[in-house]
Amino acid sequence: MKKLVKHRPYQSVLNLWVKAFCIGLVYLFFFSQKISAQEYQLIAKIDTVAKIATVDNFGNLFVVTPQNEVLKFNAKGKFLWNYTNKTFGEISQLDVTDPLRVILYYANFQQIIVLNNNLSEISKYSFNQNPDQQITLTASANNNGFWVYDQINRELKKLSNSFIDDLKSGNIYQRNGFDMKATFMLSDEQYVYINDEQFGIRIFDSYGNFIKTAVINVKKEFEVNGAEIYFFDDQKLMSYNYLTFQMKEVPLPVKSGFTNALLRFNRLVVLNEKGLTLWAVKNN
């Protein structure tokens, strides 16, 4: 005589949930692999050695040579204009956040120079006029203003386009309890990002208030796209999401022989000892 087996509906539901969960994991794995994969199309190979390189949101490429000459190339890698000023020595920063306003900073001379999109001078200003400050970093701010970091006073300041103080963070060490060894700064519409060589990237809001720290080891330069921070480390281009805390390596079209790489506005720039290559990036 056959035994009656009681039907347990909760087991069937559980089995369905397990199967759905497994399928979801498989789908998530392949989907995440797909969105992280990238295709590259070579735009140009440029035989110019660069110590600094960046791209504006029109795809134009800007290069600072070891001789501190600024070169501009269009989105197809064609040379357009150059700028040279030997009065102030070493260019420590190049900011093209606003494509119509190229910002150069000569930290040793406390000198900022602003160029137009043809690399002609618009304005310049010497921070040496105030002996009670030492401006180590600059970045573009909205409304044609500037962000600057004052190392002596440990203060982040926003300046107007005529270099007048708009706002001050106050002494960051006194307010937030950390003393930054600041090596690089950039900004977007919402935040200001400062690389603290010892602890990571400090993130401030548009009023100079400290928000959080992205705890990553960045040598100096980095790029930000949304919540993704891109930086070059140990012969790899890395991406770190400061909201999800996910770190991943960005695949590159070249495997060796390069000294730096940066990803900005769907353009990849790969530097080597003899020049650089410019690539268009298409997410699959």
N, C-alpha and C positions, 0 to 999 in steps of 0.2 A: 504494500500500500504506500503510495507516494505521500511524502510529507508536504504539508502546505507551507509555502514560504511567504511570510508576510511582506507586503510591498512597503518599502520605506522611502517615501517621496523625498525626504530631506537628503538621502544619499544621492539620488539622481540630481538634485539641485546642486549639491556640493560638487559632484563630478563635472557638471556643466561649468560651474565657476572655476574649477581647477583648469579645465580645458581652455576656457576663455582667457584666464590669466596667462597661461603658457603661450597661447597664440599672440596675446598682447605683448608679451616680452619679446617674442621673435619679431613681431612687426616693429616694435620700438627699436630693437637693435638694428634692423635693416634700414629703418627710416632715418635713425640718427647717423648711420654710416653714409646714407645718401646725402643728407643735408650738409654733412661736414666735408664731403668730397668736393673737389673743385677742378675746373678746367682752366688752363692758362693758354692765352694766345700771345705770342711774342709780337710786340709792337715795334720795338727798336733796340738796337745795340749801340751804345754811345761810348766812344773811346775817350772818356773824360773821367779822370780820377776825382772822386767826391769824398769829402769828409763829412758833409751833411747833404741829405737829399730828402725831398718831400714832394707831395702832390696836392694841388688844390682841388676844389670840388668840380672844376671843369675838366680835370684830367691833365692839366698842365704840370710839367715837371720842373722843379727848381733844384739847383745844385749849388753847393758852395765848394769850391776847389781848395786844395791845400794852400794856394796863394791868396785865399780870401776873396776870390772873384765870384760873384753871383751870376749864374747862367739860368736862363729860362728857355724851356723847350715846350712846344705845343703838345696836344694830346697824342699826336702821331710821332713824337720824338724829333720834330724838326726844330733846329735852333732858331730862337727869335731875338733875344736881347741879352745884354750883359751889363753888370754894374761893378765898378771897382772904387774903393775908397781906402787909400793906404795910410790915411791920417790916424786911424784908430786901431790899427793892428788886427788882432784875431777876432773873427766873427764867432761868437759863442752860441748864438741862437738865431734861427730863421723861422718865422711864423707866417703861414699863408692861409690861416683860417678864413680870413676875408680875402677872396681872390683879387679884389681891387685895391688891396692895401697890404703890401709886403713889409713885414716888420723885421728889422735886423737889430741885434743887440751886441754891443762890444763891451763885455763885462769889465775888462781890465781898465777901460777908460770911462766906465759908467755912461756910455753914450748909446742912445737909441736913434735909429734912422728909419724913416718910413718912406717907402717907394710906392709909386702907382703900378698899374699892371704892365706898363712898358719899362719898368725898372728905372724911372726917373724920380728924383727926390721930391717928396711932398713936404716933409717937415723933419726936424731933428731936435733932440733935447738932451742936455747933459744933466745927469742927476748929481754931478759934483757941486751943483749950486747949493745943495744942502749938505753940509759936512756931517750932520747928525744921522745920516742914513747910509746904508750900503745896499744898493739894489743888485741882487745876484741873478734874478730871473725876471723875464717879462713874457707876456702873452697877450693876444688880442682879446678885447672885450666888446660887448655889443655897444651900439651907438657910437662906433668909432673910438671907443675908449681903450684903455690898457689895464691889464692886471700886472702888478709888480710884487715881488717878494723882497722885503727889507730884512736882511740878515742881522743887522745890529739890533734892531728893535723887535725881531722875530714877528714881523707883521705882514699880513697880506693886505694890499691896498688896491683899490680901483681908482684909476685916474680918468679924467675926461680927455677928449681929443686935444685939448690945449694943455695937458699934463697937470691939471689941478686936481687935488684930492676930492673924490666923490664919496668914498667910504673907506673905513679902516676896520680890520678885524680885531684890533687890539693885540696885545702881546699873546701869541698863541701858547707859549710855554706857561704863562700865568693862567690863561683861561682853560687850557686843555691838558696841561701836565706833560707835554712832550716837547723836546727840543729837536727840530728837524735839521738834518744835514741835507738840505735841498739841492738837487742837481738838475732838475728839469721840470718845466711847467707848461701846461696847455689848458685850454678851456673850450667849452661848448656853450650852448644856449642856457644850460641849467647849472653846470658845475665847473669848478676849477680843480684841476688834478696836479698835485705836486709830488714828485718822486723824492721820498725820504730814503736815502741810500741805506739806512740802517734797518728800517722797519717795513717799507713798502710804499704804496701810493696813497697819499692822504687826499681825501675828497672833501671839498668845501662847497657850500651852496653859493648862489649868486649874491649873497650878502656877506660872504666871508666867514660864515659859521661852519665849524667842523662837523662833518656828517659821519664818516667812517673811514677805515683803512683797508685797502686791498693788500693783504699780506702776501706779497710776492717779491722775489728777488730780481729787481730790474737794475741793470748797470747804469743807465742814464735815460735815453730816449724811449718813448713809447707812443702808441696811437690809441685813440678811443673811438669806438663805433657803438653807440648805444651803451649797453652794459658790458661790452667786450673790450678788454684791454689787450692790445697786441704789442709784444716786445720780443727782442732777439736775445737768445741766451744759449750758450754752449753749442753754437752752430745750428741752432734750431729757431724757427719762428713759432712763438707760443701764443696761445689765446687763453685769457682768463676772464670768466664772467663773475663780476663782483656781486651779483645777486644770487646766483646759484652755486658759486664757489667752484665751478667746474673748470679744470685746466686741461688743455689739449694741445697737441702739436698740429700746426698747420702744414699740410704737405706742400712741398715746393717743386717747381719744374726742373730745378737743378739740384744735384746731389752733393756736390763738393766744389771747392775752389772759390767760395764766396766769403766775404768778411762781414756782411750785414745784409739784412732784408727788412723791408717795411711794407705793411699792407694798409692802404688808405684809399677810400672812395673807389673801391673795386679796381684799384691799380696796385700791382706788386712791383716794387723796385728791389733788384738784387745787385748789391755792390760787390766788386772784387778789386784786386790790387791794380788792375789796368783800366777799369771803367765800370759800367753798369749796364744792366738790361732792364727794359720796361715791359711789363706784361699786363694785358687785360685779364681780369678775373671774372669768371662766370660760374656762379653756384649752380650745381646740377639739381 
